[in-house]
Amino acid sequence: MNGRTVLITGASTGIGFELANLFAQDKWDLVLLARHRPQLMEVSEQLGHTYGVKTQIVVADLSHPRVPEEVAAQLNETGTKIACLVNNAGFGAHGEFDELPLETQMNMIQTNVASLVELTHRLLPHIITVRGRILNVASTAAFQPGPHMAIYYATKAFVLSFSEAIAEELEPKGVHVSTLCPGPVPTEFQKRAGIEGTPMAKGPLVVPANTVAREAYDGLMKGKRLIIPGWGNKLGVQGQRLAPRRLVTKIAGALSKKR
């Protein structure tokens, strides 16, 4: 590895894949983490061959509590030093809180919150040493409660708050922390979350994954703390700050309710 190595979680599809492509174009070596080996191998071989960068794959499911420790141990064994961490892995589930399986919701908290925090903490010492970067992927869902996806919205609110706090802490140490808050993006996330039949899955707020990734990459490299792709999403976030909280919650619930 060349000293500019990025670890990207959820790297096999969607925003994660598009970010991996951009990092590789810019000659970053890649450590790609996802759950499915065949997809991950294909992406690794494609990007390594196309851009002449070194690639490693880590097949892991971040919904399991021991995985962040195992990932850090694997990196130590191979002598891989991470200069940039992209916490992109995450998932959502549509449904009423009391009706969704508890296991699904606890796995969501583990993936979206606990594993993100632990992986960040375990890799941070070297990132500080090289004055590196961290990109945490939240969502415009972070700015309001989300009926019908209560846990998902809550996890993304945590990611935003956590990221903004450590951005302030780490700035004097030379580490840039950016938070990406995309609106709806047509990826496998929508199918897995079960929101394909909701108003939020289509319309003017939808931004393609490659556009989201480009804004995220450019913002990260410029040291921006908050990145919200799409003017409609930017305006929506600002509008929520002025509207009554209960009204914002009702609107969010209506947009995520299946017809």
C-alpha positions as CSV (number, residue, x, y, z in Angstrom):
1,M,0.0,0.0,0.0
2,N,1.3,3.5,-1.0
3,G,0.5,5.4,2.2
4,R,-2.7,6.7,0.8
5,T,-5.1,3.9,1.6
6,V,-8.8,4.2,2.1
7,L,-11.2,1.7,3.8
8,I,-14.7,1.9,2.4
9,T,-17.5,-0.1,4.0
10,G,-20.5,-1.1,2.0
11,A,-18.2,-0.8,-1.1
12,S,-19.7,-3.3,-3.5
13,T,-22.7,-1.3,-4.7
14,G,-24.4,2.1,-4.8
15,I,-22.7,5.1,-3.2
16,G,-19.9,2.9,-1.8
17,F,-19.0,1.6,-5.2
18,E,-19.1,5.1,-6.8
19,L,-16.8,6.4,-4.0
20,A,-14.4,3.5,-4.5
21,N,-14.2,4.4,-8.1
22,L,-13.4,8.0,-7.4
23,F,-10.7,7.2,-4.8
24,A,-9.1,4.8,-7.3
25,Q,-9.2,7.4,-10.0
26,D,-7.2,9.6,-7.7
27,K,-4.7,6.8,-7.1
28,W,-5.7,5.8,-3.6
29,D,-5.2,2.2,-2.7
30,L,-8.4,0.5,-1.6
31,V,-9.6,-1.7,1.2
32,L,-13.1,-2.7,0.3
33,L,-15.5,-4.1,2.9
34,A,-18.9,-5.7,2.2
35,R,-21.0,-8.8,2.9
36,H,-20.9,-10.5,-0.4
37,R,-17.6,-12.0,-1.7
38,P,-18.5,-12.3,-5.4
39,Q,-19.6,-8.7,-5.8
40,L,-16.6,-7.5,-3.8
41,M,-14.1,-9.5,-5.8
42,E,-15.5,-8.2,-9.0
43,V,-15.3,-4.6,-7.9
44,S,-11.8,-5.1,-6.5
45,E,-10.5,-6.6,-9.7
46,Q,-12.2,-4.0,-11.9
47,L,-10.9,-1.0,-10.0
48,G,-7.4,-2.4,-9.5
49,H,-7.1,-3.3,-13.2
50,T,-8.6,0.0,-14.5
51,Y,-6.6,2.4,-12.3
52,G,-3.5,0.4,-11.4
53,V,-4.1,0.7,-7.6
54,K,-3.7,-2.0,-5.0
55,T,-6.8,-3.5,-3.6
56,Q,-7.8,-5.7,-0.6
57,I,-11.2,-7.1,0.2
58,V,-12.7,-7.7,3.6
59,V,-15.8,-9.9,3.6
60,A,-17.7,-9.0,6.7
61,D,-21.2,-8.2,8.1
62,L,-21.1,-5.1,10.3
63,S,-24.4,-6.2,12.0
64,H,-22.3,-8.6,14.1
65,P,-20.8,-6.9,17.2
66,R,-17.3,-8.6,16.9
67,V,-16.7,-7.6,13.3
68,P,-15.1,-4.1,13.8
69,E,-12.5,-5.7,16.2
70,E,-11.9,-8.5,13.6
71,V,-11.5,-6.0,10.8
72,A,-8.9,-4.0,12.7
73,A,-7.0,-7.2,13.6
74,Q,-7.0,-8.2,9.9
75,L,-5.6,-4.9,8.9
76,N,-2.9,-5.1,11.6
77,E,-1.9,-8.6,10.4
78,T,-1.4,-7.4,6.8
79,G,0.3,-4.2,7.9
80,T,-2.3,-2.0,6.2
81,K,-2.4,1.5,7.5
82,I,-5.6,3.4,6.8
83,A,-5.3,7.1,6.1
84,C,-9.0,7.7,5.2
85,L,-12.1,5.9,6.5
86,V,-15.4,5.9,4.7
87,N,-18.2,4.6,6.9
88,N,-20.8,4.0,4.2
89,A,-22.4,0.6,5.2
90,G,-25.9,0.9,6.6
91,F,-29.4,-0.3,6.0
92,G,-33.0,0.7,6.8
93,A,-36.3,-1.2,7.3
94,H,-39.8,0.1,6.6
95,G,-42.6,-0.6,9.0
96,E,-44.1,0.2,12.3
97,F,-41.7,0.0,15.3
98,D,-43.9,-2.5,17.2
99,E,-44.4,-4.7,14.1
100,L,-40.8,-4.9,12.7
101,P,-38.7,-7.8,14.1
102,L,-36.7,-6.7,17.1
103,E,-33.6,-8.5,15.7
104,T,-33.8,-6.5,12.5
105,Q,-33.9,-3.2,14.4
106,M,-31.1,-4.2,16.7
107,N,-29.0,-5.2,13.7
108,M,-29.7,-1.9,12.2
109,I,-28.4,-0.1,15.3
110,Q,-25.3,-2.3,15.3
111,T,-24.5,-1.6,11.7
112,N,-25.5,2.0,11.4
113,V,-24.2,3.2,14.8
114,A,-22.2,0.8,17.0
115,S,-19.9,-0.6,14.3
116,L,-19.4,2.8,12.8
117,V,-18.3,4.2,16.1
118,E,-16.0,1.2,17.0
119,L,-14.4,1.1,13.6
120,T,-13.7,4.8,13.7
121,H,-12.2,4.5,17.2
122,R,-10.0,1.6,16.4
123,L,-8.6,3.1,13.2
124,L,-8.3,6.7,14.4
125,P,-4.8,6.6,16.0
126,H,-3.1,6.1,12.6
127,I,-5.5,8.5,10.9
128,I,-4.4,11.2,13.4
129,T,-0.8,10.3,12.8
130,V,-1.1,11.0,9.1
131,R,-3.6,13.8,9.4
132,G,-6.1,11.9,7.4
133,R,-9.8,12.0,6.7
134,I,-13.1,10.4,7.7
135,L,-16.3,10.4,5.8
136,N,-19.4,9.2,7.6
137,V,-22.6,8.6,5.6
138,A,-25.7,9.8,7.3
139,S,-28.8,11.0,5.4
140,T,-31.3,13.9,5.2
141,A,-33.3,11.6,7.5
142,A,-30.9,12.8,10.2
143,F,-32.7,16.1,10.5
144,Q,-36.1,14.9,11.5
145,P,-37.9,11.9,13.2
146,G,-39.2,9.3,10.8
147,P,-42.4,7.5,11.4
148,H,-42.6,4.1,9.7
149,M,-38.7,4.0,9.8
150,A,-38.2,5.2,13.3
151,I,-34.9,3.3,14.0
152,Y,-33.3,4.2,10.7
153,Y,-34.0,7.9,11.1
154,A,-32.7,7.8,14.7
155,T,-29.5,6.0,13.7
156,K,-28.8,8.7,11.1
157,A,-29.4,11.5,13.6
158,F,-26.8,9.8,15.8
159,V,-24.3,9.6,12.9
160,L,-24.7,13.3,12.1
161,S,-24.4,14.5,15.8
162,F,-21.4,12.2,16.4
163,S,-19.6,13.2,13.3
164,E,-20.1,16.9,13.8
165,A,-18.8,16.6,17.4
166,I,-15.6,14.6,16.5
167,A,-15.0,17.0,13.6
168,E,-14.6,19.8,16.1
169,E,-12.4,17.6,18.4
170,L,-10.2,16.3,15.6
171,E,-9.7,19.6,13.6
172,P,-6.8,20.8,15.8
173,K,-5.1,17.4,15.2
174,G,-5.3,17.8,11.5
175,V,-8.0,15.3,10.8
176,H,-11.0,16.3,8.5
177,V,-14.3,14.7,9.3
178,S,-17.1,15.1,6.8
179,T,-20.7,13.9,7.0
180,L,-22.6,13.0,3.9
181,C,-26.4,13.5,4.1
182,P,-28.0,12.4,0.8
183,G,-31.7,12.4,0.1
184,P,-33.3,9.5,-1.8
185,V,-30.7,7.7,-4.0
186,P,-31.8,4.8,-6.4
187,T,-29.7,2.0,-5.0
188,E,-30.2,-1.5,-3.5
189,F,-30.9,0.3,-0.2
190,Q,-34.4,1.1,-1.3
191,K,-35.3,-2.5,-2.1
192,R,-33.7,-3.8,1.1
193,A,-35.5,-1.2,3.2
194,G,-38.9,-1.9,1.5
195,I,-39.5,1.8,0.5
196,E,-39.9,1.4,-3.3
197,G,-43.6,2.1,-3.0
198,T,-43.3,5.3,-1.0
199,P,-43.2,8.9,-2.2
200,M,-39.7,9.3,-0.9
201,A,-38.4,6.8,-3.5
202,K,-39.1,9.0,-6.5
203,G,-39.5,12.7,-7.3
204,P,-37.3,15.8,-7.5
205,L,-35.3,15.0,-4.4
206,V,-33.8,11.9,-5.9
207,V,-30.1,12.2,-6.8
208,P,-28.1,9.5,-8.7
209,A,-25.4,7.6,-6.7
210,N,-22.6,8.8,-8.9
211,T,-23.6,12.4,-8.4
212,V,-23.8,11.9,-4.7
213,A,-20.4,10.3,-4.6
214,R,-18.8,13.1,-6.6
215,E,-20.2,15.8,-4.3
216,A,-19.1,13.7,-1.3
217,Y,-15.6,13.1,-2.6
218,D,-15.0,16.7,-3.5
219,G,-16.4,17.9,-0.2
220,L,-14.3,15.5,1.8
221,M,-11.1,16.6,0.0
222,K,-12.0,20.3,0.6
223,G,-12.6,19.6,4.3
224,K,-16.3,20.4,4.3
225,R,-18.0,19.2,7.4
226,L,-21.5,18.8,6.0
227,I,-22.3,17.6,2.5
228,I,-26.0,17.6,1.2
229,P,-26.2,16.7,-2.5
230,G,-29.0,18.4,-4.5
231,W,-30.5,21.8,-4.1
232,G,-33.9,20.4,-3.3
233,N,-32.4,18.5,-0.3
234,K,-30.4,21.5,0.9
235,L,-33.6,23.7,0.8
236,G,-35.6,20.9,2.5
237,V,-33.1,20.7,5.4
238,Q,-33.2,24.4,5.9
239,G,-37.0,24.5,5.8
240,Q,-37.2,21.9,8.5
241,R,-35.4,24.1,10.9
242,L,-38.1,26.7,10.7
243,A,-41.1,24.5,10.8
244,P,-42.8,23.2,14.0
245,R,-41.3,19.9,15.0
246,R,-44.6,18.1,15.1
247,L,-45.4,19.2,11.5
248,V,-42.0,18.0,10.3
249,T,-42.6,14.6,11.8
250,K,-46.1,14.3,10.2
251,I,-44.6,15.3,6.8
252,A,-41.8,12.7,7.2
253,G,-44.3,10.1,8.1
254,A,-46.5,10.9,5.1
255,L,-43.5,10.7,2.7
256,S,-42.5,7.3,4.0
257,K,-46.0,5.8,4.1
258,K,-46.8,3.2,1.4
259,R,-49.7,4.0,-0.9
